[in-house]
């Protein structure tokens, strides 16, 4: 049936119209095929670009994460250092006070002890 209609159309319609219609159909087929090819290429390129971007973001994410962890570790270390300094200073003061107290006790005991006994260490 289709073949009959085509052959009748070729006989009835002018040659110029038939050539124009064939060119139009060929152009539509070409553009459709081109669109599919470009779409496929775009999808593939987008996936590659997307993977590259994700890898770059991931690297950037890990860099930021490592920097953040290092900064936090540095802050913790500074706080611990400050606490240690405070403790050593406090203990140093306490030791100094104890030495002074010990010296006072020795002085008091030295007055009451006989000279032969010697200092207490």
C-alpha positions as CSV (number, residue, x, y, z in Angstrom):
1,X,0.0,0.0,0.0
2,X,2.8,2.4,0.9
3,X,4.7,1.6,-2.2
4,X,1.6,2.2,-4.3
5,X,1.1,5.7,-2.7
6,X,4.8,6.6,-3.2
7,X,4.8,5.6,-6.8
8,X,1.5,7.5,-7.4
9,X,2.9,10.5,-5.6
10,X,6.1,10.4,-7.8
11,X,4.0,10.4,-10.9
12,X,1.6,13.1,-9.9
13,X,3.8,15.6,-8.0
14,X,6.4,17.8,-9.7
15,X,10.0,16.8,-9.6
16,X,11.1,19.9,-7.8
17,X,8.7,19.1,-4.9
18,X,9.9,15.5,-4.7
19,X,13.5,16.6,-4.5
20,X,12.7,19.2,-1.9
21,X,10.8,16.7,0.2
22,X,13.6,14.1,-0.1
23,X,16.2,16.7,1.0
24,X,14.0,17.7,3.9
25,X,13.6,14.1,5.1
26,X,17.3,13.5,4.7
27,X,18.1,16.7,6.6
28,X,15.7,15.7,9.4
29,X,17.2,12.2,9.6
30,X,20.7,13.7,9.7
31,X,19.8,16.2,12.3
32,X,18.1,13.6,14.5
33,X,21.2,11.3,14.2
34,X,23.5,14.2,15.0
35,X,21.4,15.2,18.0
36,X,21.6,11.6,19.4
37,X,25.3,11.6,18.8
38,X,25.9,14.9,20.4
39,X,23.7,14.0,23.3
40,X,25.7,10.8,23.9
41,X,28.9,12.7,23.6
42,X,27.7,15.3,26.0
43,X,26.6,12.7,28.5
44,X,29.9,10.9,28.3
45,X,31.9,14.2,28.6
46,X,29.7,15.3,31.5
47,X,30.4,12.1,33.3
48,X,34.1,12.5,32.8
49,X,34.0,16.1,33.8
50,X,31.8,15.3,36.7
51,X,34.2,12.6,37.9
52,X,37.1,15.0,37.6
53,X,35.2,17.6,39.5
54,X,34.2,15.2,42.2
55,X,37.8,14.0,42.5
56,X,39.0,17.7,42.7
57,X,36.3,18.4,45.3
58,X,37.2,15.3,47.2
59,X,40.8,16.4,47.3
60,X,39.8,19.8,48.3
61,X,37.5,18.3,51.0
62,X,40.3,16.2,52.4
63,X,42.7,19.1,52.3
64,X,40.2,21.2,54.2
65,X,39.5,18.4,56.6
66,X,43.2,17.8,57.3
67,X,43.8,21.5,57.8
68,X,40.9,21.7,60.2
69,X,42.1,18.7,62.1
70,X,45.6,20.2,62.3
71,X,44.3,23.5,63.5
72,X,42.2,21.9,66.2
73,X,45.2,19.7,67.2
74,X,47.3,22.8,67.4
75,X,44.7,24.6,69.6
76,X,44.6,21.5,71.9
77,X,48.4,21.4,72.1
78,X,48.5,25.1,72.9
79,X,45.9,24.6,75.6
80,X,47.8,21.7,77.1
81,X,51.0,23.6,76.9
82,X,49.4,26.5,78.8
83,X,48.0,24.1,81.4
84,X,51.4,22.5,81.8
85,X,53.1,25.8,82.2
86,X,50.5,26.8,84.8
87,X,51.0,23.5,86.7
88,X,54.8,23.8,86.6
89,X,54.6,27.4,87.8
90,X,52.2,26.4,90.6
91,X,54.3,23.5,91.6
92,X,57.4,25.6,91.4
93,X,55.8,28.1,93.8
94,X,54.6,25.3,96.1
95,X,58.1,23.8,96.1
96,X,59.6,27.2,96.9
97,X,57.1,27.7,99.7
98,X,57.9,24.2,101.0
99,X,61.7,24.9,100.9
100,X,61.1,28.2,102.7
101,X,59.0,26.4,105.3
102,X,61.6,23.7,105.6
103,X,64.3,26.3,106.1
104,X,62.2,27.9,108.8
105,X,61.7,24.5,110.5
106,X,65.4,23.8,110.3
107,X,66.2,27.2,111.8
108,X,63.8,26.6,114.7
109,X,65.1,23.0,115.1
110,X,68.7,24.2,114.8
111,X,68.2,26.4,117.8
112,X,66.8,23.5,119.9
113,X,69.0,20.7,118.6
114,X,72.5,20.1,119.9
115,X,75.3,21.1,117.5
116,X,76.5,17.5,117.0
117,X,73.3,16.4,115.4
118,X,73.8,18.3,112.1
119,X,71.3,19.4,109.6
120,X,68.3,17.2,108.7
121,X,67.9,16.4,105.0
